[in-house]
Amino acid sequence: MRARVGIAVVCPLAVSLLGLGPTAVAEVPGSVPQSAVSAVTVGSCIVKPSDDGATVTVTGTGFIGTGGAALRGNAPGATVGLGNLDGLNPPGVFNLTGLPPTDYAVHQQKGGVVPCRQVRSDKATNQELVRAARDRGFNAGVKAGKAAAQENCDAAKPKPPKKPPGLAAQDEAVEKAFNDGFLAGATSAFDAFCRTGR
């Protein structure tokens, strides 16, 4: 028992390899309390799938003072030794691409295990931005179309603003989605208002 306590204090990573997790380490008499171990680092990591979903990129930041570390996933070929992250440039940051899709966690010698958070692929994020921009544009178009029709049903329907308001990303696809939504909303409101004869 005394030998196992020594291993737990000196190298929690080795203990986890023996099948004891951080909770088990904290419960061993004489070991470092779990709260003290986890206070060593404020590191975090994210897992982002590629657009085709075939691989993932794992990015970690803030892993300072962790000693040696390894990135472990629940799939074959998904474990990578990270070494001492303090020596990287910038310190405590890593970025690994082309890994198999699975859940990942950073196992540290000091600080325990940090699970990685899953995020959407760039393609999925862009699709969401486009959809949101189209909806926002449609709502703005409805207001503008109704206001224009109230003034004069014989006038031209309103055009989208040159700089769409409130858009987080101003790439072409997002801006086009806003403009398409605006024109659809303006036409709908304009035609509906003028057809009813005010």
Protein Blocks (a to p, Z undefined) as FASTA:
>chain_A
ZZmmmmmmmmmmlmmmnopafklmmmpghiacfklmmmmpccdcdddddfkomaccddde
hiahklpaddddfbehiaccebjaklpccehiacdehiacdddddddfbhpjaddddddd
fklmmmmmmmmmmmmmmmmmmmmmmmmmmmomkbccddddfbdghiablcfklmmmmmmm
mmmmmmmmmmmmmmnoZZ
